Amino acid sequence: MQKRNKIVSLLLSSFLVTSLLAGCGGGASSNAGGASGNAASGSTVIKIATQSPLSGSQSLEGEGIKLGAELAVKDRAEDFKKLGFDLQLFPQDDQADPKQGVANAEMLISDNDVLAVIGHYNTGVAIPASVKYEEAKLPMVSPANTGVQLTEDGKKSVNRIVATNHTIAPAAAKYAKDTLGIKSVFLIHDKTAYGQGLADEVRKSFKDLGVQELGYEGVTAGEKDYSAVINQVIAKKPDLIFFGGMYAEAGIIAKQAKEKGFTGKLMGGEGIESNDIYKIAGDAAPGIVYATVVGDTRSTDEGKKWIDKYKTTFSKDPAAFSPFSYDATLVALNGIEKAIKENGGKKPSREQVMNAIRSTSGFKGLFTDVTFDDKGDNTSAKVFIYEYGKDKAEFKGEAK
């Protein structure tokens, strides 16, 4: 009897240890898919993560990225169910903060069901987070980052479907000179990887075009008073203020510049694309021009139908990058589906997905075609020009 009790005790101990291990992460999402990129054993869950600011001053656009991805996941969920997988969205708030973006990246890496990341909104967040993705062979597809540096380090995991500042800058400068008749410019940037990177590229393009530079200054994002730099602008009287940065600061600069008597134009990149600029800039918003990687969503019947579906699903209009987030997610899901098939119908490793996504060629998204070069840049990306009207941005056409 004593011997039998000892055996029962040993069996119970073994069962408890096994249960504890399962509760610590040995269940559906095992450690088999860690930094080495191996497939998660036994799990039928596939998570698509998003990284974008869901709180703070850039949350409108950050949420738009999340919802664009969510709609794509909804549209493809049944296809993956037929393949035997439960497709899920796993949104994260990077707060437009590099430290938070990296912390989120480390958390995503530890969850082996996460096979792709859609993000970020800010290049300054994407660059440090992408170092972590590369270490884990976790593929990232960006719907918004244009900073050239993001893909310059040869990371196999990093891809984007949008044009880079190398393409945006000359197009913006040429439009400013040829169409707006700009002869002089004062450049301002927000000291971020995206904002200063764009301003520097545009600065070179204006110089090549013979546009006179009257000033080049940096401001701190998040401040509410830019009088010091605006006073310099007023004194120099440029035809154009070119701002490298985001819509929150662009709106303040436009408003304060108009209040001080500035009568020239203000121009920026896709960072100043947001309906929130009307709330910030007020009557200074109409006339602001921007070059962006996002085309006119309403220009096709398919685009109009997609907008209606988005509004029906989420009870709100798409944000600026919602369409490209949708396409970026479709690109990631196409790569995952390809990797599943190449893996005999089994859940693929992150490395297999990473390689499948990078090999994307001739993909027809709803809003953009996608072919990645060896850096992960989209060779089919284009640049477009918009100008804010009375209550919405008006499409001016493709920048040439």
N, C-alpha and C positions, 0 to 999 in steps of 0.2 A: 504493500500500500504506500509506504514511504517512497519507494522507488518510482511508483506510478505518479505520485504527487510531484516529484522532482521533474519528471518528464513533462507533465502538464504545465508546470511553472516555466520550464525552458521554452515550450511552444508559445505560451502567452507572451513571454519576453520578446521572442523573435517577432511575433505578430505586432507588438507595440512598437518595436524599433522600425519595422517596415512601414507601419502607418505614419510614424513621425517623419520618416524620410520622405514619404509621399507628400505629406503636408508641407514640407520645406522646399518643394519644387520638383519632386521626382515623379509627378503625375503626368498630365497631358502635355505639358511643355517641359521637356527634359533638358538637361545641360548639354545634350549632344550637339546642339546647334550653336554653340558659343562662338568666341572669336575665331575659331578655326573654320567656321562656315559650314559645318556638317549639318545634315538634315536633322530636324527634331523627330525623334522616334515615337511612333504611336499617336501623334496628334493630327487631327484632321482640320484644325483651326489654322487659317491663314489671316494674319493681321496686316492691314495697310495703315501705317502710321502717318499722321500729318504733323508738321512742325510749323507753327505760325503764331503771331501774337493774338491771343484770344482775350486779352485784357489790355488796358492802357489806351493811349491815343491812336494807335494803329490797329485797333481791334476790328474795325469795320472791314478792312481789307484782309486781315488775318482770318476772320471768321469766313469771309468769302472763299478763301483758299480751302478751308476745312469743308465747307458745304459743297463746293465744286467736286472735291474728292468723294464726299459722301454720296453724291448723286451717281457718280461713276461706279462706286461699289454697289449701290442698289441696282443699277442697270446690269451689272455683270454677275451678281450673286447667284442667280439661278444657273448660269453656265457653269460656275464652279461647283455648285451643289451636284450637278450631273457628273462632275469629275470626282465627286466624293469628298469635297472640301467645304468647310463653313467659312465664308469670306466675311471679315469684320473690319470696320474702321476703328482706328485707335488714335484719336486726336490728342495732341499735346500743345500746351500753351508755352511758347518759348519767350513770351513777354518782350520780344524784340531786344533781348538781352543775351549777349554771347555766352555768359556764364550759365544762364538758365538753359540755353540751347544745348550746351555741352552736357549739362547734368541730365537733361532729357534724353540726349543721344546715348549716354551710358546706361540709362534705365531701359531704353528700347533694345539695346544690344543684349541685355540680360534676359530679355523675353524672346525665346527662340521661335515663337510663332510669328514674330514680326519679320516679314520678308522684303519689305520695301518701305521707303520713307518718301512722302511727298512734301516738299518744302525746300527752302524757307522763303519768307517774304523779304528778309533783310540779308544782303550779301555778307555784312559784318557778323551775322550770326551763323550763316551757312558755312563760311570758311573754317572756323574752329570746330564746328560740329562735324564737318566732313572728314576731319582728321580721324575722329572716332569711328565714323562709318567705314572708312577705308581699312582701319585696323581689323574690323569685324567682317569685312567683305559684305556689308549691308548696303545694298544699292539705294541711291537717292536720285529722284527725278525732280528737278526744280521747275516750277511754273512761273517763276518771277525774277530770279537772280540774274543780273546783267553784268556784275563786276567781273572784269576779265580774269583776275587772279584766281577765281574759284576753280577753273579747269586748267590752270597753268602748271600744276605740280604732278601731272601724270596719274591722278587717282583713277583707278578703274571703276570705282563705285559711284563716281559723281557724274551726273548728266543733267542737262537742262534743255528745255524745248524752246527757250526764248533767245533772241539775239543778244549779243554782248555789247558793251560800251564801245568797242572798236567799230561796230557797225552803226550804232545809234548816234554817236557823236558827230561824225561827218555828215550824216543825213540831217540832223537837227541844225547844224551850222549852215549847211547849204540852203535849207528852207528859210532860215532866218535872213540870210543875205539876199537870196534870189526872190523870195516871195514876200517877205516882210520889209525888205529894203533896208535892213540893218547895216549901219556903217561903223557903229561903236558899241562896245559891250562892257559891262561890269559883271565879273563872275563872283558868285558867292557859293560856298559849299558848307555842309554840316559836319565836316571832319570825320565822316564815317567812310568805311571801305567803299560803299556804293556811291555816296554823294561826292566825295572828293575825287574818287576814281573817274566818275562821269565828268565832273568839272574840268579835270586835267585833260581828258581826251577831247572835250569840246574846245578847250583853250587852244590846243594844238591845231584843231580844224579851223577855228576862226583865224588863227595866225596864217595858215596856209591860204586862206581865202582873202587875206588882206583886210580883215575887219579889225579896227583899232581897239586895243584893250585899254580900258581906263581904270581898271582896278581888279584885284583878286584877293578876296578875304574869306576867312573861315568863321563860322558862328557855332555856338554850342546848341545841339538839339535839345528841345525840352524847355528852353527859356521862353519868356513871354514878351520880351522887349528887345528889339533889334535896332533901336534908334541909333546906336553908335555907327553901325555900318551903313544904315540908311542915310544918315547925314552925309557920309562920304559920297554915296550915290547921288544925292541931290546936288552936291557941290560939283560933281564931275559931269552931270547931265548926259548920261549915255542914252543911246536909242533903246538899249535892251539890258535888262537884268537877266542873266542866266543863273538859275539856281540848281545846284546839285544837291538833292536831298529829298525829304518826304513832304507830303501834302500839309501836315500840321504846321511845319515851319514856313512852307511856301505861302500858306494862307495868311499867316501873321505878317510876313514880309510884304506881301502884296497890299494888305490893308494899311499897314503903317506907312508904306511908301506913298500910297495914294493920299493919305491924310497929310503928308508933308509936301504934296504938290508934284509928285513924280507923274509924268504924262507919257512915258515910254511904255514898252511892252515888257512882260515877264514871261520867261520860258524855262522849261525844265524837262526832265525825262519822265519815265513811267512812274517814278516815285510820287509825283504830284497828281497822279490820276486817282481821284476819289470824289464822290458826291459830297463828302463832308467838307470839301473846300468852300462850298457855299456858306456853310455855317461859320467857318473861321474867317474867311476873307470878306464876306458880305458883298457889297456892291463893287468891290475890287476884283471879284472872281471873273466876271465876263471879260473876255479878251486875253486871259492867260492861255498860252500855247504850250503844248507838250508833245514830245516825240515818245512813242511807246511801242512796245513789241506786240500789243494786243490790237487785232483788227476790229472791224465793225461787226459785232455779233449779229446785228439785225440785217445785215446785207444779203443774207440767204434765207430761204424758207426753212431750212433745217435749223439755222440759228434762231429764228423767231419761235419755232416750235420748242426748241430747247429752253429758251427764256420762259415760255409759258409753263413748261414742265417744272422748271426751277421754282417759279413763283407759286405754283400749285403745291409743290412739295414743302417749301419752306416759308411760304407766306411773306416773301420779300423779294426785291429785285436782286439779281446777281451783282456782286461787287466787281471791281475792275479785273481781278485775276481769277474769278470763279471759272470762266470758260477754259482758261489755260490749265487750271488745276484739274478740271475735268479731263482734258486731253492728256495731261501728265500722268494721271492715274490710269487712264486707259493704256498708255504706253507701258507702265509698270505691270499692269495686269496681263497685257499681251506677252510680256517677257516671262512672267510667272507661269502662264499657261503653256508657253513653249517649253520652259524648263521641266514642267510636269510631264509633258509628253516625251521629252527626251530622256526622262528618268523612269520610263516604263509605267507612267501613271502614278508613281509614288511621289510623296512630298519631296521637293527638291531642296538642296542645300542653298544657303545664301549665295555661295560662290557661283553655283549653277545659274541662279536667278540674275546675279550681277552680270555674268557673261552674256546671258540671253538678252538682257535689256540693252547692254552696250552694242550688241549686234543689230539693233533695230535699224531697218532700212526700208524706205518707201512706205512707212506707216501712214495711213490716212486718218488723221484725227478729225473731229468735227470742225475744229477751228484752225488747225495748222497741220501741215505734213511734217513728218519727223524722220530724219536720217541722222544718226549720230556719227561724228567723225572720231578719230582715235583719241581725242581729248574728252569726248562726251558732249561737244557742242552740236547744235542742230544746224545742219547745212541748209535747211529749208526755211530758216527763220527770217522774218521780214520786219520792217520798221514802218510805223504809221504816224500820221500827224493829226492832232485834234486841237480844237480851240473851244474853251468854255464859252457858251452862249448865255442867254438870260437865266435858264434854269437847268441846263444839261450840257455836256460836252458834245460838240459837233464834229463829225468825222470830215477831215479835209482830204484824205486820200493816202496812198502809199508814198512814203518818202523815197525819192530817187537819188 
